[in-house]
Amino acid sequence: MATDLHAEPHIEGQRVTVRRIQGLVEEAGRPAEEVAGQLDLDAAEVYGALQYYHSHPDEMREAEREQAEREQQAREDGAKTLAELKEERA
């Protein structure tokens, strides 16, 4: 895994974070092979990201905390959520 992009662990050479893979596979319940195909990764890369996620819980919690802070700051600065943007379009 690398951390020079997104300021959090991601698949080296890709713009896909470990947390995104974990969310798609474990939170959304999608098969690892399907996620690999969607993101143009090898299944081994998806499983490697999941292994990394579970082997580094402190780092993953910190990345989640930092992301939540960035989102909160963006809302305070006037950014809209995806739900708000979709509602405006409807």
GROMACS elastic network, one bead per residue, 0.5 to 0.9 nm:
[ bonds ]
;  ai    aj funct       b0    kb
    1     9     6  0.58955   500
    1    10     6  0.56436   500
    1    11     6  0.53185   500
    1    12     6  0.54939   500
    1    18     6  0.82961   500
    1    48     6  0.84941   500
    1    49     6  0.75184   500
    1    52     6  0.78634   500
    2     5     6  0.75386   500
    2     8     6  0.77878   500
    2     9     6  0.53843   500
    2    10     6  0.55559   500
    2    11     6  0.63747   500
    2    12     6  0.51693   500
    2    13     6  0.82766   500
    3     6     6  0.70006   500
    3     7     6  0.55450   500
    3    10     6  0.62337   500
    3    11     6  0.87190   500
    3    12     6  0.81958   500
    4     7     6  0.58599   500
    4     8     6  0.73611   500
    4     9     6  0.80050   500
    4    10     6  0.86012   500
    5     8     6  0.68037   500
    5     9     6  0.78716   500
    5    10     6  0.74008   500
    5    12     6  0.89911   500
    5    14     6  0.89034   500
    5    15     6  0.72742   500
    5    17     6  0.88041   500
    6     9     6  0.76753   500
    6    10     6  0.77980   500
    6    15     6  0.79311   500
    6    16     6  0.89941   500
    6    17     6  0.76385   500
    7    10     6  0.88816   500
    7    63     6  0.80577   500
    8    17     6  0.70571   500
    8    18     6  0.80300   500
    8    19     6  0.87018   500
    8    59     6  0.84349   500
    8    60     6  0.82258   500
    8    63     6  0.61379   500
    9    12     6  0.85846   500
    9    16     6  0.87903   500
    9    17     6  0.58607   500
    9    18     6  0.57310   500
    9    19     6  0.79343   500
    9    49     6  0.86779   500
    9    52     6  0.86765   500
    9    53     6  0.87390   500
    9    59     6  0.87235   500
    9    60     6  0.83667   500
    9    63     6  0.85218   500
   10    13     6  0.84837   500
   10    14     6  0.71337   500
   10    15     6  0.67924   500
   10    16     6  0.54668   500
   10    19     6  0.79919   500
   10    20     6  0.87720   500
   10    49     6  0.76748   500
   11    14     6  0.53348   500
   11    15     6  0.69761   500
   11    16     6  0.58302   500
   11    17     6  0.62910   500
   11    18     6  0.68768   500
   11    41     6  0.89668   500
   11    45     6  0.72531   500
   11    46     6  0.85996   500
   11    48     6  0.89226   500
   11    49     6  0.71988   500
   12    15     6  0.80008   500
   12    16     6  0.85531   500
   13    16     6  0.89007   500
   14    17     6  0.82541   500
   14    41     6  0.88534   500
   16    19     6  0.84573   500
   16    20     6  0.66833   500
   16    21     6  0.73575   500
   16    39     6  0.78471   500
   17    20     6  0.52028   500
   17    21     6  0.65620   500
   17    22     6  0.87338   500
   17    49     6  0.82914   500
   18    21     6  0.52396   500
   18    22     6  0.61965   500
   18    23     6  0.85970   500
   18    46     6  0.83951   500
   18    48     6  0.89780   500
   18    49     6  0.52245   500
   18    50     6  0.69849   500
   18    52     6  0.75514   500
   18    53     6  0.64230   500
   18    60     6  0.86571   500
   19    23     6  0.60133   500
   19    24     6  0.85973   500
   19    49     6  0.82484   500
   19    50     6  0.84542   500
   19    53     6  0.71187   500
   19    60     6  0.74646   500
   19    63     6  0.85462   500
   19    64     6  0.82698   500
   20    23     6  0.50433   500
   20    24     6  0.61940   500
   20    25     6  0.86235   500
   21    24     6  0.51853   500
   21    25     6  0.61116   500
   21    26     6  0.82116   500
   21    32     6  0.85661   500
   21    35     6  0.74974   500
   21    36     6  0.88831   500
   21    46     6  0.66642   500
   21    49     6  0.69111   500
   21    50     6  0.71588   500
   22    25     6  0.53169   500
   22    26     6  0.55040   500
   22    27     6  0.69670   500
   22    28     6  0.87810   500
   22    46     6  0.84795   500
   22    49     6  0.74404   500
   22    50     6  0.58551   500
   22    53     6  0.72131   500
   23    26     6  0.55609   500
   23    28     6  0.61435   500
   23    29     6  0.83240   500
   24    27     6  0.59250   500
   24    29     6  0.65821   500
   24    30     6  0.59747   500
   24    31     6  0.84739   500
   24    32     6  0.83935   500
   24    35     6  0.70219   500
   25    28     6  0.58063   500
   25    29     6  0.50571   500
   25    31     6  0.60188   500
   25    32     6  0.58837   500
   25    34     6  0.89598   500
   25    35     6  0.70775   500
   25    46     6  0.87565   500
   25    50     6  0.85492   500
   26    29     6  0.51131   500
   26    30     6  0.71534   500
   26    31     6  0.87121   500
   26    50     6  0.88233   500
   27    30     6  0.81769   500
   29    32     6  0.89188   500
   30    33     6  0.84632   500
   30    34     6  0.67764   500
   30    35     6  0.67787   500
   31    34     6  0.52475   500
   31    35     6  0.64086   500
   31    36     6  0.86731   500
   32    35     6  0.51072   500
   32    36     6  0.60798   500
   32    37     6  0.86445   500
   32    43     6  0.64138   500
   32    46     6  0.63435   500
   32    47     6  0.71979   500
   33    37     6  0.62353   500
   33    38     6  0.86445   500
   33    41     6  0.89561   500
   33    42     6  0.79638   500
   33    43     6  0.54365   500
   33    46     6  0.79733   500
   34    37     6  0.51370   500
   34    38     6  0.61633   500
   34    39     6  0.86298   500
   34    43     6  0.85783   500
   35    38     6  0.50468   500
   35    39     6  0.60837   500
   35    40     6  0.82955   500
   35    41     6  0.80084   500
   35    43     6  0.81138   500
   35    46     6  0.75733   500
   36    39     6  0.52971   500
   36    40     6  0.57627   500
   36    42     6  0.56139   500
   36    43     6  0.53256   500
   36    44     6  0.85461   500
   36    45     6  0.77421   500
   36    46     6  0.62058   500
   37    40     6  0.50496   500
   37    41     6  0.62000   500
   37    42     6  0.75023   500
   37    43     6  0.80250   500
   38    41     6  0.77805   500
   39    42     6  0.88769   500
   41    44     6  0.80998   500
   41    45     6  0.62931   500
   41    46     6  0.71040   500
   42    45     6  0.52240   500
   42    46     6  0.67380   500
   42    47     6  0.88938   500
   43    46     6  0.51060   500
   43    47     6  0.62640   500
   43    48     6  0.84567   500
   44    47     6  0.50835   500
   44    48     6  0.58831   500
   44    49     6  0.84982   500
   45    49     6  0.61043   500
   45    50     6  0.86395   500
   46    49     6  0.51306   500
   46    50     6  0.63522   500
   46    51     6  0.86732   500
   47    50     6  0.50476   500
   47    51     6  0.61347   500
   47    52     6  0.85507   500
   48    51     6  0.50234   500
   48    52     6  0.61141   500
   48    53     6  0.85695   500
   49    53     6  0.60917   500
   49    54     6  0.87327   500
   50    53     6  0.50006   500
   50    54     6  0.63563   500
   50    55     6  0.85359   500
   51    54     6  0.53533   500
   51    55     6  0.60219   500
   51    56     6  0.86457   500
   52    55     6  0.50184   500
   52    56     6  0.60857   500
   52    57     6  0.87469   500
   53    56     6  0.55870   500
   53    57     6  0.65218   500
   53    59     6  0.84439   500
   53    60     6  0.64824   500
   54    57     6  0.58151   500
   54    60     6  0.83938   500
   55    58     6  0.89774   500
   56    59     6  0.54639   500
   56    60     6  0.62561   500
   56    61     6  0.87492   500
   57    60     6  0.50781   500
   57    61     6  0.60775   500
   57    62     6  0.85533   500
   58    61     6  0.51714   500
   58    62     6  0.61936   500
   58    63     6  0.86567   500
   59    62     6  0.51059   500
   59    63     6  0.61998   500
   59    64     6  0.86639   500
   60    63     6  0.50454   500
   60    64     6  0.61829   500
   60    65     6  0.85751   500
   61    64     6  0.50644   500
   61    65     6  0.61060   500
   61    66     6  0.86137   500
   62    66     6  0.61090   500
   62    67     6  0.85292   500
   63    66     6  0.51543   500
   63    67     6  0.61391   500
   63    68     6  0.86157   500
   64    67     6  0.51094   500
   64    68     6  0.61783   500
   64    69     6  0.86623   500
   65    68     6  0.51235   500
   65    69     6  0.62656   500
   65    70     6  0.87484   500
   66    69     6  0.50457   500
   66    70     6  0.62576   500
   66    71     6  0.86562   500
   67    70     6  0.50765   500
   67    71     6  0.61787   500
   67    72     6  0.85700   500
   68    71     6  0.50828   500
   68    72     6  0.60896   500
   68    73     6  0.85699   500
   69    72     6  0.50499   500
   69    73     6  0.61092   500
   69    74     6  0.85411   500
   70    73     6  0.51277   500
   70    74     6  0.61417   500
   70    75     6  0.86815   500
   71    74     6  0.50504   500
   71    75     6  0.62518   500
   71    76     6  0.86457   500
   71    79     6  0.87411   500
   72    75     6  0.51149   500
   72    76     6  0.62065   500
   72    77     6  0.85805   500
   73    77     6  0.61227   500
   73    78     6  0.87203   500
   73    79     6  0.87452   500
   74    78     6  0.63778   500
   74    79     6  0.52847   500
   74    80     6  0.81853   500
   75    78     6  0.50722   500
   75    80     6  0.64857   500
   75    81     6  0.77975   500
   76    79     6  0.72727   500
   80    83     6  0.80455   500
   80    84     6  0.59309   500
   80    85     6  0.65044   500
   81    84     6  0.51517   500
   81    85     6  0.63616   500
   81    86     6  0.86880   500
   82    85     6  0.50744   500
   82    86     6  0.61232   500
   82    87     6  0.85128   500
   83    86     6  0.51292   500
   83    87     6  0.60900   500
   83    88     6  0.86625   500
   84    87     6  0.50491   500
   84    88     6  0.62619   500
   84    89     6  0.87900   500
   85    88     6  0.51510   500
   85    89     6  0.64507   500
   85    90     6  0.88936   500
   86    89     6  0.51450   500
   86    90     6  0.63710   500
   87    90     6  0.51923   500
